[in-house]
Amino acid sequence: MIPKEFVHYQDKLYWIYRKVKHHQVKEGSVNELKEFWMCDMVVRNKNQNDDALLFLREIEEAQIVKDLI
């Protein structure tokens, strides 16, 4: 899956793995979905008429490796 949408949140970069309407998810099962989809964070996105849950995966900073062996 190629990430298409990115979110900058708390000085970290995330890509939106799934976007789900808030009313489609049972109240107690958000954490279970987060673990099932292997996401790092879930945030609630409130727009004018759109109330969605964003399941986010963190994009870690690149590390430079000098010696391979």
Secondary structure, 3 states (H helix, E strand, C coil): CCCCCEEEECCEEEEEEEEEEHHHCCHHHHHHHHHHCCCCEEEEEECCCCEEEEEEEEECCCCCCCCCC
